[in-house]
Amino acid sequence: MRNSTRSGVDPFIVMDVMEAARKAEEAGRHVIHMEVGQPGTGAPKGATEALAAAMEQGPLGYTVALGLPALRQRIARLYGDWYNVDLNPERVVITPGSSGGFLLTFTALFDSGDRVGIGAPGYPSYRQILKALGLVPVDLPTAPENRLQPVAADIQGMDLKGLMVASPANPTGTMLDRAAMGALIEAAHGQGASFISDEIYHGLEYEAKAVTALELTDECYVINSFSKYFSMTGWRVGWMVVPEDQVRVVERIAQNMFICAPHASQVAALAAMDCDDELQANLDVYRRNRALMLDGLPKAGFSNIAPPDGAFYVYADVSDLTDDSRAFAAEILEQAGVAVTPGLDFDPQRGHTTLRFSYARATDDIQEGLERLRLFMTRRGAVRERA
Ligand SMILES: Cc1ncc(COP(=O)(O)O)c(C=O)c1O
């Protein structure tokens, strides 16, 4: 059967790493997982209890397309608590994960062939979803001196209809401060491009608080999710905040594309928002892990890293060690028993000399992983020196 040209999207290379790790485990090896981009913890207890109670009470049928009103209101309240932003709950749209939010956003804002700027390195699915919708992803190669984030000058003359940023970002964990975000918004609007802010890693920040685009403008789409801070990846629930005059546009698309986000997940998500103690305890684990990584990675020989302001990743430039990150990741898995992600997923041009390390798992695993990496690199160095 013939396929559309649009369907020719690239695979997620990290999935290949996960498969290789799975095979190694099947063969009896113990693997430390630093490749996965999700919390090792499950949904907060309060969330699962609320869902259990709701299941006793009646059928969890469709909700309205924009989502449970109580959840939209609670999310609006979060913007007051986290950023001191007074948000109209009518502007909140509940989505099937932020991935569902991307589909809604790109469909609502762009026509076939429109050019949308994305930072490189960046989350791979932006590029692939844009392609699958007949849009043109425009990679904006970022610089270490800009914390591997796009800056206003990068988009001048690019003829963009949209600009997508993420702060904290995947794979780097770096953030845009208020001035940097403001300059990007101004530059995007200056060329008539819609500004989209992926804020999925908000809440997972360690030194400065992440800035939401809503602190700076109402003329933007903000995309967020319960997957990361709220530790609910598999529940497939997230949200968007859109300008008032965009709500009906998004609602019509959501009605047709998804009907609604999973009802059960919306119930659990609402309760998760009141589980601060458990969520802060998760954050404390990431904070400890991050400190271990910042100490242990350079000791192992991975010293050229992006400043990991948030999320649970460290992105390392390994150009002094390899020009084939895929082969290097395979070697690390084989020799050290540690699964890491080659940068190619995130940056098709420069990712052959970068690796992403995730520290989302338990602290014991991180400690063990760092020790294995140190021993592996020592052996590798010794072998190299002898050769
Ligand atoms: C930057 C970023 N955005 C979006 C997603 C997708 O998240 P979800 O669809 O689970 O909300 C991810 C997943 O890792 C991500 O890293």
The ligand as an ORCA input file, in Angstrom:
! r2SCAN-3c Opt
* xyz 0 1
  C      10.427     18.668     25.857
  C       9.354     17.622     25.835
  N       8.128     17.971     25.416
  C       7.144     17.050     25.345
  C       7.340     15.724     25.700
  C       6.193     14.747     25.564
  O       5.575     14.552     26.777
  P       4.075     14.030     27.036
  O       3.428     13.796     25.717
  O       4.239     12.792     27.849
  O       3.399     15.126     27.797
  C       8.592     15.334     26.164
  C       8.846     13.937     26.551
  O       9.899     13.534     26.928
  C       9.631     16.315     26.230
  O      10.863     15.992     26.641
*
